[in-house]
Amino acid sequence: MADFYELIGVSRTASADEIKKAYRRLARKYHPDVSKEPGAEDKFKEVNEANDVLSDPEKRAAYDQLGSYRPGQEFRPPPDWGKQFGAGGFSGGDMGGMDFGDLFSELFGMGAGRGGRQGFTGSQRGRDVEAVVHVSLEEAYHGTERQLQLSAPGGQPRSVRVRIPAGAVSGRRLRVPGKGQPSMHGAAGDLYLVIEVDPHPLYRLEGKDILLDTPIAPWEAGLGTSLLVPTLAGNVRLKVPAGAKSGQKLRLPGKGMPSPDGAGDGYVVLQIVLPPKLSEAERDLYEQLRAASSHDPRPHFPKD
């Protein structure tokens, strides 16, 4: 039996947040739908099994007391173990003739699909399943549906159709009840979707805000202008003030990602761009501007 802490890659004193982060990293690395690693599917199952125990405070507490057991070893449970974890009928070193491997599987709900027997509660819920789902920014903004092929015990894939709501952002974990692994002894587990929003050629997503790098000409920055800019909700007319600076952000309230607690904002990020090649007329005008202007763009630099 592998050590669950070693499988996840954390210390035995790791916090719940550290375990969660480590699990997500490994789940993305070994997910059978995206991983090229040899033996990824088996590794993914092991990581899920370890996380199922370590992410649950009661299961983790029991594992910390029982987790040093290895097949073939004589097991001696700690004092009051039966009282703490509901294994009534056992006391001291008496296991009542029950095989410890089966008992351990039942305690942590690992028997489904492995020939395990019914657990202590009379039902054994199927395992939860996690799947990484890649969506475009447009799909994340408007919401979308996905048809997923999920691996199942015995190698027969299951097809599940899921709805991804509008406003999903990278790292968001969506629960789909009853769509995890089925169980012969109880309810099916849940399916958890980890959202990954793919990079967009035009927009950048920062939290719930959507940023759009917008090129403007030097004279538009100096004199001000009015621009028609695209957003995921449609085109918007925007006024650029005179004297605008490169890197300046102009806010578009409510034009970010939708959210139940309030939509994010859109931001137009100005980028002053020169013509790739100056014509003779443009060069003459720049020469006139240089001669007429008293502006010093580097007032704190040394002078010639």
N, C-alpha and C positions, 0 to 999 in steps of 0.2 A: 504494500500500500504506500503510495507516494506521500510525502509530506506536503500538505496543502500550502503551507507558507512558502516552501521552496518552489512549488508549481507557480504560484502567483508572483514570486520574486520579492517578498517583503519579509521583515523580521516578525517574530512572534509578538512583539509589542507594538506593531503597526496600528495606526488609527484607522477608523472606518473609512475616512476620506482617502488615506494612502492605499488601502486595499481596493477601493473603488477605482482610483486612477490607474493602478497597476493592472486591474482586471480589464478595464476598457482598452488599454494599450495592447494587451495580449489578445483580446477578442478581435480587435481590428487586424492584428498581425496574422492570426491563424484561422480567420473565418473562411470556411470552405468555398464560399462564393467568390472570394477575391484573392485568397492566399496562394502563392506559388511554392510555399515551403513544403518539403517532403513530410508526409504524415500529418498534414495540417488538420485534417478532420478529427483524428484521434486526439491530437493536442488540444484542439478547440473543446472537445468534450471534457477532457481532464480539467482544463481551466474553468469551464462552466461548473463542473462538479465542486471544485475547490471554492469557487466564489459563492456557490449556493450555501456552503457551510459557514465560511468566514464572514459573509455579509450579514448573517443572522446572529444577533447577540447570544441567544440561547444555544443555538447549535454550536457557535464558536466556543462558548464556555464549556460545553460538554466535550467538544473535540480537544480542547486544551488539556482536559483531564484524561481523555482516552486516546488521543492522537499518537501517542508513542508506541501503540501496539503494532506489531508486525506479524504476519501469518507465521504460525509455528511457535510463537513465543507463548509462555505461560502468562496469562493476563490476571492481574490482581486489581480490581476496581478500587478507587479511592474511597475513604469512609463516607457514608451517607450518600453515595452516588445514586442509589435507587430512589432515595427520598427526594433528591434534587431534580432528577431527570425523568421521573415517572416510570421507572422500570420496576414496578412493584413486584414483590415476591422474591427478590434477590437480596441477600445481605452478606456483608463481608466478602469472602472470595467465592461464595456459592453462586454459580451461573444457572442453576436449575437445569443443567444438561443442555442448554441451548448453545448452538454454535455461535461464537462471538462475531465471526465475520458476518453472519446473517443479522445478528443483533445490531451491529454497527451500521449496516446498510439500512435497516429499518429505522433506526434512530434518526438518521440524516436524510431519509427519503430517497435512497439511491437504488432501490430495488427495481423500479420500473424498467422494463426492457432488458433486465439482466437475470430474470428468473427469481427475483426476490419475493418473499412472502408478504402477506398483509401486515401493515405496521401496527403499532400499539393502539392507534386511535381508531382502528377499524377501517380506515381508508388511507390510500397512499396517492397523493396528488402527483400528476405527471411533472416532469422537469420543465422549468422555464427555459426559453430559447431566446437568444439575442441575435439580431441580424443587422448588419450595417447597410443602410440604404443611401445611395448617392442620388441627389436630385439637382436639377439646374436651379439657378436663382429665381427664374420665372416660376418654376413649379413650386418652389418654397414659398414664394410670395402669394400665389393664387391658390395653392393647394393642389393635390394630385392624387392619383391612385397608382398602386404598383401590384403586379402579379409576381409573387415571390415563390421560388422553388426551395423548399426547406428539406434538409436531410432528415431522415427518420431511422429508427432502429430497423435493421434488416436491409438497409440500403435503398428502400423505396422512397423516392422524394415525394413530398406533399406540396401541393399548389395552394397558396393562400393569397387572397386578394385583400389588400389593406388600403386604408384611406389615410393620407398624410395631410393634416389640416393646414390652412393658410397661416403663414407666419413661423413655420418651423425653421430653426437655425441650427448651425453645426453644433454637435454635442448634445442636442436635445434628445431625451430618451422617452419614447412613446410606448405606452402599454396597450397591448391588444389582448383582452382577457380570453382565456380558453383556446388560444391558437398555438400554444406551446406543444410539447410532446404529450400524446395521449397516455392514459394510464389504465391498466387492467383492473385497478382496485379503487379508483376514485376519479375525481375531476381532472381534466387536462390542465397542464401548466399554462402559463401566459407567454405571449410573444412580446419581446421588447425590441423596438426599432431604434437604432442609434442613427440619427440623421447626420449626413455629411453633405453640405452645400458645395457644389463644384465651383471653381473659379469662373468668373464671368469676364468676357473680353472688354466690357464697357464699365461695369459697376464694381464697387468694392463694398463688402458687407462688414461693418464693425458693430458687433452687438446687434441691436435692432435698427441701427442707422445705415442708410445706403448712400455711399459717396460716389460722385461722378466727376472725374477729372475733365475739365472743360477748357480747351484752348481758346485764347482771345488774342487779338492783334495788339501791338503796343499802342496804337492810336485809340482802340476801344478801351484799353485800360486807362489811358490818360484823359480821354474826353467823356467816358461813360458810354453805355449802349444798352440796347434791349435785345435779349436773346430768347429764342424758343428752344428749350432744352427737353430731352426725353426723360421720362420717369417710367417706372413699371406700372404706374396708374394712368399713363397718358402724358402728352406733351404739356409743358407749363411755360408761360411767359415770365421771364425773369429780368429785372432791371439791375444792370451792373453800374455801380456809382462811379463817377469820375475820380481818378486817382486810385483805382483799384490796384492791389498788389498781387504778385504771383504767390500762390499758396493760400490766398484769402478764401475763407469758406463763407458761402452765402446759403442760409438755411431755408429749406422748404418744409414748413411744419406739417407733420403727419404723413409725409411721403416716404417714410421708411417702412420697415416690415410691420404688418398688422400684428396685434397682440391683444389678448383679453384685458390687460391692464394698461392699455394705451399704445397706439402705434408709435414706432420710431420716427425719426425725421430723415428727410433727404438733405444732402449737402452738395452744392456745386462748388468744386475746388478749382479756382481759377489758375490757369497756367499761361503766362504770357509767352507767346511764340512769335519769333521773327520769321519773315519770309525766307524760304530756303536759299533764295538767291536774289539780291537786290538789283533792280533795274537801274539805269542811269538816272532816271527821274527820281526814284526813291533815294538813291545815294545822295543826290543834290539836296533833297529835302532834309535828310539826316544831317548833312553838313551845315545847312542853315539852322537847324535846331541846336546843334552843338555850339554854334557861334552865338546864338541868341540866348541860350539858357544859362542861368547862374546856379543851377541845381548841382549840389555836390553829393553823389550817392555814397561817398566814403569819407564822411567828415572826421572820423577818428583815426584814419590811416595817416602815415607820414606823408609829407608833401615833398615834391621835387625841389 
